[in-house]
């Protein structure tokens, strides 16, 4: 791809465009969906703190588990904790995500300015890239999403420009961000190198070694596994089930405004790719053909991964970036492409703002964002309950589904992650059917007679579990949705839990924190401030 010349006017246009898109990004991020689980970032923060040696877990020191999807994100969070110097790490993680989005904006605009002559095309592609499905949504999770987008942008650009060394270098960095980065980096480097028949196998072998081996060897030496534990915890034992789940996710996403936007782009870029192929002959793949190929690879990886349990397009992020870069490479008079590009960009904005209406209104979020990203005050209301539960449990184990933050607030507390995300033994348990947020080892926790269980995806509920019959509160969807949430337990398992555990509730601002506590520990929890249900007649 020929580079456009730099002129003062072009530089000023780029600066203005970067500032405008950055402001748009901050506004869109403010009205984007609230983090589907701010709790997830505590997995990485906890691992970062542990890697820094700042945690005293006393006699209980579990073996390290690769519970983080991104080794690079752990390094970033380690640097964040050092820089924060004891200040609110959750708020700092929010600022870090905003900075990462801003860097993505600057890099994308700079690349477009240097590569695209048509000013209209530069503007629409810049807006399209910042609004591409999944980017702003992934930033709300305060994890590795924006960094993944940045490195994928650079990798795709290098592949489109047929720059093998840069494609391999960025692809190797991408592999440290997310597991699918290995496959995407390999695909981009293969396209940048060209056909093995024309260029030989040596370059492809070197690229594969540089992208695959370093991160794999690191995981094996540090954790004794060549894949992250989260990958195993979130996958069904049935590969067909995973592909069916992934296909359903992609199909549903394509019916959304954001998915429709990328479908429009795929048609435009695909038609240009066909023309390139006819004209290219033996010269190899041209930019649009490369963009379509990498977008197709990203869709295939998404389907094979089983999709995402959370509503939204977080995992669809790598699909849009190649298509917008492909649109930017349109030649001639791209007026038709620009018009459809504006339509796609508008649909993406509708998708972001539309999903953002789930929860508080946009203006309320903007008002709340005046003080910066949310911090630990989000979980302040439940802090007393966690402190009281830790006091009552002592050396006993707390099993949880969605309470990763307890490992940050109470590092000395023994925990069992029922989803398996931070527990390799749970991640290895059989899962022949559909797996959504991870495993659900409630039965195993019952066998181990853990001291208490927290099964609720919501930290604070208006109703107290201690005041309702336990069996329907765990198994009847009409009632259980107010307490344990999905996946709802089979009645047989709920009856077994009812025989060994009691509902316990701790009053906090806004409602109650609800636990299941082992019957012999009821008095200790009552002494710690919990209301504990009375045993049914004839049961002790």
Secondary structure, 3 states (H helix, E strand, C coil): CCCCCCCHHHHHHHHHHHHHHHHHHHHHHHHCCCCCCHHHHHHHHHHHHHHCCCCCCCCCCCCCCCCCCCHHHHHHHHHHHHHHCCCCHHHHHHHHHHHHHHHHHHHHHHHHHHHCCCHHHHHHHHHHHHCCCCHHHHHHCCCCHHHHHHHHHHHHHHHHCCCHHHHHHHHHHHCCCCCHHHHHHHHHHHHHHCCHHHHCCHHHHHHHHHHHHHHHHHHHHHHCCCCCHHHHHCCCCCHHHHHHHHHHHHHHHHCCHHHHHHHHHHHHHHHHHHHHHHHHHHHCCCHHHHHHHHHHHHHHHHHHCCCCCCCCCHHHHHHHHHHHHHHHCCCCCCHHHHHHHHHHHHHHHHHHHHHCCCCCCHHHHHHHHHHCCCCHHHHHHHHHHHHHHHHHHCCCEEEECCCCCHHHHCCCCEEEECCCCCCHHHHCCCCCCCCCCCCCCHHHHHHHCCCEEECCCCCCECCCHHHCCHHHHHHCHHHHCCCCCCCCCCHHHHHHHHHHEEEEEEEECCEEEEEEEEHHHHHHHHHCCCEECCCCCCCC
